[in-house]
């Protein structure tokens, strides 16, 4: 899915949609939270970290 992105803006939009989808699939939306961190590296490379945390 991410390979379809032709620009960094499209890539970020797809990641946001995926993250939103992960949150909506949760059985109890208030039991966990997701976050995304993107870091641009050299040589046109971007690292993406998606974290899902269960709330206590």
N, C-alpha and C positions, 0 to 999 in steps of 0.2 A: 504494500500500500504506500509506504513512504517513498518507494522508488519512483512513484508516479510524479512526485513533486519536481518541477523544473526550476523553481526559484526558492530561495530561502524563505520568502514570505509564505509560499504554498506549503512548504515543509512544516513551518511553525503552525500553520492552520490545521494541517492534517494531524499533527501531534496533539494539538488542543482538542480536536474532535475525538481522537482515540482516548485521551484522558477523561473527557466528559462521558464517553461510552463506558469506560471502566467504572466510573462513579455511579452511573445510572443502573448498571447491572448488579450492584451491591444489593444484597437482601435487605439490609437496613442502612439507608443512606447516611444516617447519623452515627453509625458504628465505625466508619472509617473515613479517611480523607486522603486524597491523592495530591501530589504536587509534582511539578516538572521543573527541571533546571537545565538550561541549555548554555553551553559554553563554546564560543567560536575558537577554534584552534587554527594554526597556520595551515597552509596548503589546501585551502577550501574544505576544511574538515570541521565538523561540528560534533561535539559529544552531547548526548542527551541522557539525563538520569531521571527516571520516573520512580517516585517513592510513594508507597501506599502504607499508611499508618492506621492501625486500629486504635480507636479512642477507648479509653477506659471508663 
